Amino acid sequence: MSHQKLAKEILEGVGGKENVNAVWHCATRLRFKLKDVNAADTKKIEETDGVITVVNSVGQYQVVVGNSVAQVFEELTSLPGMDTHISSNSESASEEGDKKFNPISQLMDFVSAVFTPFLGALAGAGILKGILALVITLNWLSSESGAYKVWNAASDAIFYFLPIFLAFTAAKKLRVNQFVAVSLAGALIHPSLVEVVTKSQTLDFFGIPLVPITYTASVFPILLSIWGLSYLEPFLNKIFPESIRNMLTPLASLVMMLPLTLALIGPVGTQISDVFAWILLGVYGFSPLLAGLVLGAFHQSIVIFGVHWALITLMINNVANQGYDQWLPIVCAAVLSQAGAALGVFLKTKDKKLKGLSGSAALTAIFGITEPAIYGVTLKLKRPFYCAMIAAGIGGAVIGSFEVHASTFTFPSLLAIPTYLGNGFLGEIIGLIIAFFGAVILTYLFGVSNKSEIMPTVKALPNEVLVPVEGQVVSLTSVNDEVFASEAMGKGAAIIPSSGVVSAPVNGKISSVYKTGHAIGIVSDSGIELLIHIGINTVKLKGQHFKPVVKENDQIKIGDKLVEFDLKQVVDAGYDPTVMIVVTNSFNYDQVQVNLDNPNSNQLLLITSPEAKE
């Protein structure tokens, strides 16, 4: 699927541009802040080719698309009218929208918005730092050589000037002047103030003693300072005339905020930083082995809900405070265990589609992006995810017991290993081997027991699906809806209805009933997964003219009434009433045949399984 088409389908699925307050992206996810989450068609989005899964967490509606997220985001932002509804970096939504989120959701939203834009550059610089440490250890370069000094400057800059990067993104998130914010951050690490810190001097500011602190590579002081600026700047804009506001507001902001930051905000931020570092050090100090076991086993569960940003912030803070971080080496075990579990599925499964998916997901996870492996393979099959947790827990415990340190921040992955050189490096290698190969072996032996577990589909062969509504049967590819016509959601058929009653086409169980009543999900007794969708874009009717008569988990028999809808009212409202019936697990079958030639037959679809073919 093209990135443009995928972007259009995702936007339609979340309720259109009118339902979007803000959208941004991280390494694998489009992160939406929606006006009404209930207006989003989650099942439809999840079934869209190119979407791995959907996660609704911490006030964000997250659509996981994997490595192509940047391209999809670019296409999304270029769609007509989207410039008034989106932001490239999580600008705050309307005040009304923000009130819906609890403080924890708001905090996670702020943290992800501040760090996401430059995490790639931060990770790249971290890897370069690790490589340089490796080549120095192996005596391939001298620390006095020109090449080393050039590359060291490239790897060190983003960490040294971290307050400037944070000031820019925090100002964008809090909607204050970004260049004033950057000027404020730049002043904190200005050579003249750094020199005062070096000489342990105290500045006299109109009788107020200012004790400068080292703010290079710091996190919390500048974030608190920009938060303070977000209150000062609107106040100044109100008191200054519009004709001179552009000059006087920045002037007054710098004159007031820098002394305030040096005297109060900076020291408070530093204390907060020290407290967090102390707490983490205390947890780790109680039992490094236990800390490694727990974090290794459960880290990827945290990632599922998208709340790992808090931990990322503390890891970066640890590097700034201590010059190292003890959690990153453990997290690396959790990441590689997911890669190992996906590889275990690849080696065991005979299903071609799953083999291709698990193979690519394993490769992606090795380089630090685990969402395709988690959502596409391990969590979907459940047992491989548990196998990865066990292997990561054991590997993390080994790494913790060796008290391995990361010398800089970067995304945990195979490429990050050089950053763990030094204290306990052998333990890191042992732990990662256990996590990766342990997950491979456990998954191969216990995670994928047989073919039917991956394809729980065929019990009676061949499979027949009957016509669910009276009317004229037509090809699914002819309907006036790109998602259904492209068969991206699966193969099937369509009926131009002549009545307003939809009946069960199979014996089975209701898997889902859409709140708006326009769609029903069914799993047949033989494992066929069906979606019956009444009308095109009828979700916009918000349930008007639709009356479901079944509920989720109901057992149904062929001919049981499922939904009543007012055909005339739907048409009069301007909607195409075509009923689509889609086999959403079509990939498990060799063939889905549509009966277009015999209008007197009640058979709509004939589904042939691999076993029937054999």
Salt bridges, closest charged atoms under 4 A:
GLU12 OE2 - LYS44 NZ 2.89
GLU47 OE2 - LYS43 NZ 3.30
GLU91 OE2 - LYS172 NZ 3.43
ASP98 OD1 - LYS33 NZ 3.15
ASP109 OD2 - LYS33 NZ 2.94
ASP109 OD2 - LYS173 NZ 2.57
GLU144 OE1 - LYS149 NZ 3.87
ASP156 OD1 - LYS129 NZ 3.01
GLU195 OE2 - LYS199 NZ 2.93
GLU371 OE2 - ARG29 NE 3.27
GLU453 OE2 - ARG383 NH2 2.54
GLU487 OE1 - LYS491 NZ 3.19
ASP554 OD1 - LYS551 NZ 3.48
GLU564 OE2 - LYS561 NZ 2.79
ASP572 OD2 - LYS568 NZ 2.79
